[in-house]
Amino acid sequence: MSRQTQAEYEPNPRKLYRDTERGRLMGVCAGIADYTGISTCAVRWMMFIAGLVWFPLVEIVYVILGFALPRKPTNLYKDQTEEKFWRSMRKSPSETFSDVRYRYRQIDQRMQRLERYVTSKRFNLDREFRDLENQADRAG
């Protein structure tokens, strides 16, 4: 299987799928609800109202999406944490990015403190005291 063909079949959390397990007819509304983070009931009501207003267009688009969208894979997310991340990412990408940026800043600050400590004279002094304590424990 070629690289492009293999990538098409791998589950992708950024992609829109039909959710046939939670869906009523073809799973399009449930898939849209899952992708956007809106409740399935709300999406169905919006689809119903849009179907009343733009009758033939909405039904045609629904059927096309029902055949064009792939089914949602069962192994789309590795665990609940990954599912939560991707749902928040689709719902508010800027908030998710700012949260990730904040976490990396915290990690970077911790690494800077660690580097300062390891390169300081205090680290060498602490290490010498530890070595002396270990020698005393072995001797006594």
C-alpha positions as CSV (number, residue, x, y, z in Angstrom):
1,M,0.0,0.0,0.0
2,S,1.4,3.4,-0.9
3,R,2.1,6.1,1.6
4,Q,-0.7,8.3,0.4
5,T,-3.2,5.4,0.4
6,Q,-2.1,4.3,3.9
7,A,-2.6,7.9,5.2
8,E,-6.1,7.9,3.8
9,Y,-7.1,4.9,5.9
10,E,-5.4,5.9,9.2
11,P,-7.8,7.4,11.7
12,N,-7.4,11.2,11.9
13,P,-9.1,13.1,14.7
14,R,-9.1,16.3,12.7
15,K,-11.3,14.7,10.0
16,L,-15.1,14.7,9.8
17,Y,-16.7,11.3,10.0
18,R,-20.2,9.8,10.1
19,D,-21.0,8.4,13.5
20,T,-23.2,5.4,12.7
21,E,-23.2,4.2,16.3
22,R,-24.9,7.3,17.6
23,G,-26.6,8.2,14.4
24,R,-30.3,7.7,13.5
25,L,-30.3,7.6,9.7
26,M,-26.8,7.7,8.2
27,G,-24.9,9.2,11.1
28,V,-24.2,12.6,9.5
29,C,-25.8,14.7,12.3
30,A,-24.0,12.6,14.9
31,G,-20.7,13.0,13.1
32,I,-21.1,16.8,12.8
33,A,-22.1,16.9,16.5
34,D,-19.0,14.9,17.4
35,Y,-16.7,17.1,15.3
36,T,-18.1,20.4,16.5
37,G,-18.7,19.5,20.1
38,I,-22.4,20.5,19.9
39,S,-25.0,18.1,21.3
40,T,-26.4,15.6,18.7
41,C,-30.0,16.7,19.6
42,A,-29.1,20.4,18.8
43,V,-27.6,19.4,15.4
44,R,-30.6,17.3,14.5
45,W,-33.0,20.2,15.4
46,M,-30.8,22.7,13.3
47,M,-30.9,20.2,10.4
48,F,-34.7,19.8,10.7
49,I,-35.2,23.6,10.7
50,A,-32.8,24.1,7.8
51,G,-34.7,21.2,6.0
52,L,-37.9,23.1,6.4
53,V,-36.5,26.4,5.1
54,W,-34.3,25.0,2.3
55,F,-36.1,21.7,1.7
56,P,-34.5,20.1,-1.4
57,L,-31.0,21.5,-0.8
58,V,-30.5,20.3,2.8
59,E,-31.8,16.8,1.9
60,I,-29.5,16.5,-1.1
61,V,-26.5,17.7,0.9
62,Y,-27.3,15.3,3.7
63,V,-27.5,12.3,1.4
64,I,-24.3,13.3,-0.4
65,L,-22.5,13.6,3.0
66,G,-24.0,10.3,4.0
67,F,-22.3,8.6,1.1
68,A,-19.2,10.7,0.9
69,L,-18.1,10.8,4.6
70,P,-16.3,7.7,5.9
71,R,-17.6,5.9,9.0
72,K,-16.0,6.9,12.3
73,P,-13.2,4.4,13.1
74,T,-13.4,2.7,16.5
75,N,-9.8,3.4,17.2
76,L,-9.9,7.1,16.4
77,Y,-8.6,8.1,19.9
78,K,-6.0,6.2,21.9
79,D,-7.6,7.1,25.2
80,Q,-9.9,9.6,26.9
81,T,-7.2,12.2,27.4
82,E,-6.5,12.3,23.6
83,E,-10.2,12.4,22.8
84,K,-10.7,15.3,25.3
85,F,-7.7,17.2,23.7
86,W,-9.0,16.8,20.1
87,R,-12.5,17.9,21.1
88,S,-11.2,21.0,22.8
89,M,-8.9,21.6,19.8
90,R,-11.8,21.6,17.4
91,K,-14.1,23.6,19.7
92,S,-11.6,26.4,20.5
93,P,-8.2,26.1,18.9
94,S,-6.9,29.4,20.2
95,E,-7.7,28.5,23.8
96,T,-6.1,25.1,23.4
97,F,-3.0,26.5,21.8
98,S,-2.6,29.1,24.6
99,D,-3.0,26.3,27.2
100,V,-0.3,24.2,25.4
101,R,1.9,27.3,25.1
102,Y,1.5,28.0,28.9
103,R,2.4,24.4,29.8
104,Y,5.6,24.6,27.6
105,R,6.6,27.9,29.2
106,Q,6.2,26.2,32.6
107,I,8.4,23.3,31.5
108,D,10.9,25.7,30.0
109,Q,11.1,27.7,33.2
110,R,11.6,24.5,35.2
111,M,14.4,23.4,32.8
112,Q,16.1,26.8,33.2
113,R,16.0,26.5,37.0
114,L,17.4,23.0,36.7
115,E,20.2,24.1,34.4
116,R,21.1,27.0,36.7
117,Y,21.3,24.7,39.7
118,V,23.3,22.0,37.9
119,T,25.8,24.6,36.6
120,S,26.1,26.4,40.0
121,K,28.7,25.9,42.7
122,R,25.8,24.9,45.0
123,F,25.3,21.7,42.9
124,N,28.9,20.7,43.3
125,L,28.8,21.4,47.0
126,D,25.6,19.3,47.5
127,R,27.1,16.5,45.5
128,E,30.3,16.5,47.7
129,F,28.1,16.4,50.8
130,R,26.1,13.5,49.4
131,D,29.3,11.6,48.6
132,L,30.6,12.2,52.1
133,E,27.4,11.0,53.6
134,N,27.5,7.9,51.5
135,Q,31.1,7.2,52.5
136,A,30.1,7.7,56.2
137,D,27.2,5.3,55.8
138,R,29.4,2.6,54.3
139,A,32.1,3.1,56.9
140,G,29.9,3.1,59.9
